[in-house]
Amino acid sequence: MTIIHESDVEEVSHPGRFMKWLANEDSLQAKNLSVCVIRVLPGETVRPAHSHPNSEELIYIINGEGKVMIENEVGDVRSGSAILFEQGKIHMLKNTGDTEMKVICFFAPATNIDNYKTFDDITFPE
């Protein structure tokens, strides 16, 4: 049986977020998908802007509110929102609320942060 609890996973700090990989080849030995949970503090933006050249990503906002940017289009998100980042689409997430945002991120096929394509010259539109 492959069960893991979030509290058993090491949290890693990346610009604008704290990340825990719940399912990947190392954790749960997942081969076809990967899943992480991120925390975004109030006022923070997940950066740099990035895409996933080999995967699509679906995020689900567990707690908090903010804005998401996909290919320079901006939309509002809040607890209960699900957002699809299509393969190769540049995106960012920003916490505009006054509480921590918690998000679960699903990737298929599996990926890891080394496979992100980053765009340092793109900032979140104001």
C-alpha positions in Angstrom: 0.0 0.0 0.0 1.4 3.4 -0.9 0.2 6.1 1.4 2.0 9.2 2.4 1.1 12.2 4.6 2.1 15.7 3.7 3.8 16.2 7.1 6.3 13.4 6.2 7.5 15.2 3.1 10.4 17.7 3.1 9.3 21.2 2.2 11.6 23.0 -0.2 11.7 26.8 -0.7 11.5 28.2 -4.2 10.9 31.8 -5.2 7.4 32.8 -4.1 6.4 29.4 -2.7 7.2 26.5 -0.5 6.8 23.1 -2.2 6.3 19.5 -1.1 6.4 16.7 -3.7 3.7 14.2 -2.6 3.9 11.9 -5.6 6.8 11.4 -8.0 9.3 8.6 -8.7 11.0 9.2 -5.3 7.8 9.6 -3.3 5.2 6.9 -3.8 7.1 5.7 -6.9 4.6 7.3 -9.2 5.6 6.9 -12.8 2.9 8.6 -14.9 2.0 11.6 -12.8 3.5 13.9 -10.2 1.8 15.9 -7.5 3.0 18.6 -5.2 1.5 20.9 -2.6 2.6 24.5 -2.5 2.1 27.3 0.0 2.2 30.9 -1.2 2.4 33.6 1.4 0.2 36.8 1.2 1.5 39.2 -1.5 3.9 36.6 -3.0 4.0 35.5 -6.6 5.2 32.1 -7.8 8.2 33.0 -9.9 9.7 33.0 -12.4 7.0 32.7 -15.0 7.3 29.2 -16.4 5.9 26.5 -18.5 5.9 22.7 -18.6 7.2 21.7 -22.1 6.4 18.0 -21.5 3.4 18.0 -19.2 0.1 19.7 -18.5 -0.6 20.9 -15.0 -3.9 21.2 -13.1 -3.9 23.2 -9.9 -6.6 23.2 -7.3 -6.8 26.1 -4.7 -7.4 24.5 -1.3 -7.1 27.8 0.7 -6.7 31.4 -0.2 -7.4 33.8 -3.1 -5.4 35.4 -5.8 -4.8 35.8 -9.5 -3.5 33.5 -12.1 -1.8 34.6 -15.4 -1.7 32.3 -18.4 -0.1 33.6 -21.5 -0.6 37.2 -20.3 -4.3 36.7 -19.5 -5.2 37.3 -15.9 -8.1 35.7 -13.9 -9.2 35.6 -10.3 -9.0 32.4 -8.3 -10.1 31.3 -4.8 -10.6 28.3 -2.7 -12.3 25.6 -4.8 -10.9 26.9 -8.2 -9.3 24.5 -10.6 -7.0 25.8 -13.3 -5.5 24.0 -16.2 -2.1 25.1 -17.5 -1.9 23.5 -20.9 1.4 22.0 -22.0 3.8 24.7 -22.9 1.7 27.7 -21.8 3.5 30.3 -19.7 1.9 30.9 -16.3 2.2 32.4 -12.9 0.2 32.4 -9.6 -0.1 35.3 -7.2 -1.6 35.4 -3.7 -3.6 38.7 -3.4 -5.3 37.8 -0.2 -4.3 38.3 3.4 -3.9 34.6 4.3 -1.6 31.9 3.1 -2.7 30.2 -0.2 -2.4 26.5 -0.3 -2.5 24.8 -3.7 -2.2 21.2 -4.9 -0.6 20.8 -8.3 -1.1 17.7 -10.5 1.2 17.0 -13.5 0.7 14.4 -16.3 2.9 13.0 -17.5 5.2 13.3 -14.4 7.6 16.2 -14.1 9.9 17.9 -11.6 11.2 21.4 -11.1 14.2 20.6 -13.2 11.9 20.2 -16.2 10.3 23.7 -15.9 11.1 26.2 -18.6 11.5 29.6 -17.0 11.0 33.1 -18.3 12.8 35.6 -16.1 11.8 38.5 -18.2 8.1 38.0 -17.7 6.5 39.7 -14.7 3.0 39.4 -13.4 0.7 42.0 -15.1 -0.5 44.6 -12.6 
